[in-house]
Amino acid sequence: MHDTSLLDLARHALNVAQHYGAQQYADVRVARYLRQNLNCEDERVSGIRDSEDIGLGVRVIVDGAWGFAGSGRLTRDEVERVARQAVDIARASATTMREPVRLVPEPPRQSAFRPAYEVDPFAVPIDRKVGLLLEINRGLLRHSGITKAFSNLTLRKDERLFVSSEGSELSSEVFTTGAVYRATAVGDGDAQSRTYEPPPRAMGYENINEQDLLENVDRVAEQAVAKLHAKESPVGFKDLILDPHNLALTIHESVGHATELDRALGMEESLAGRSFATPEKLNHLQYGGEKVNFIADNTLPHGLATWGFDDDGVEGQRWHIVEGGVFRGYSTSREVAGAIDLDRSVGGCRADHWSSIPIVRIPNLSLAPGPRPLSLDELISDTDDGIYIEGMGSFSIDQMRCNFQFGGDAFWEIKAGKIVGMLKNVTYQSLTPEFWNSCDAICDERFWIPNGVLNCGKGDPMQISQMTHGAAPARFTKVKVGGAR
């Protein structure tokens, strides 16, 4: 965010907050968001939404308690009012406080984070974007049996400015781009869909590979129709090979949310909000098999949570959540890191809007690829009785992030090392540690794909955030399937 007047406003809000009583701590965030969502259904444009939003949030600690206030009116009088309101709220909160807020140390920094990009997605003409989506839909609908086609482009630009009473002055500018389409087939008293979603990334429009999107249209439509006539899911225990896109959601729900430290401490309970991975299990719990390594990396190039710094002013970092199967770490904020005697936060505190107070969020969290050469074809040929699952589907998980059920987008039966046909309506059920301990093989880095989530909800009021979950295809032995039947 290059506007010096906004930096002056942020500094002024900070000075007012300190003068009014925020001597312990204060920070000010100014954020501008550009959003463009384009939807096409069948052969019509069903929605184009453009938005621009800018505002300021002031967060303070007074008498050991948080106070927060924000506004979308960026005038000197208004930011003064907001700064005073944040201090007043903190003073009121302190009257009911159980324990004072303590932030782990963070050295002040001055930096700007602006990853290089090739094409500004907001400079690409609307007719080109809509034309791509309509061409995709027409291609899907040309297939007999396809009765519904949907396609979408999601384009985002986030500009942030952060100043703190500790001396940090930070700015960032990050683009996010993603495309997805879906074909729905109807017949034989059934309806089945197939989806194609290349990884959304923190990149410019160059991430939207138009040729790749169009080249997959026929495959997606044909597989949607094939699902209508596929066998129903078996019931019992099968070896599962999960593709990177399916694993992204499983990682997100059973590892990402389970290892947010505020949840593990019982501070966050909305939306299946607690966790079985409590602090006494750190460095002791066998979260997965020895081949399982979960790496958090908010420095990952083009990662959806690679923002340069979090909303505590902590720079992006890389660390292990699970190492060699052993539970090693959490995502933290400066507020909660001290509860487990960390000297520094890992930088996992983010707000989804200038009007939202920052909370602990999942980082870019990925399953590391296997160290030895192993292709998907080799993994399938080494599986006697199993199911290969592609894509994201339904999911359900309990309050402690332990007992879960996941579906998928496409399912293939494996017999004696060969894919013998398609299945439909497959779900798999397990307990989080039991499932990840059943992982006995992971393909190598050639097959690692950085899929991600653009709409992760957490908190009450809910905040929506994004993060990358990379993986290579992996096998899990003797997992229960078909329980939903």
Protein Blocks (a to p, Z undefined) as FASTA:
>chain_A
ZZfklmmmmmmmmmmmmmnopambccdddddddddddddehjbcfbdcdddddddddddd
eehiacddddfbdcfklmmmmmmmmmmmmmmmmmmcfbdcddddddddddddddddfbdf
klpcfklmmmmmmmmmmmmmmpghiabdcddddddddddddddfkopacddddddddddd
dddddeehiacddddddddddddfklmcfklmmmmmmmmmmmmmmmmmmccddedddddd
ddfklmmmmmmmmmmmmmgfklmnopacgghiacfkbfklgokacfbafklccdddfkbg
hiaklgopackopacddddfbgghiafbdcddfklmmmnopabdehiaccfbfkbccddd
dddddddddfbdcdfklmmmmpfbdcddedjddddddfkomaccdddfbdcddeehiafb
dcehiacdddfklmmmmpcbdcdfklgccdddfkbcedjddddddddddddddddehiae
hklZZ
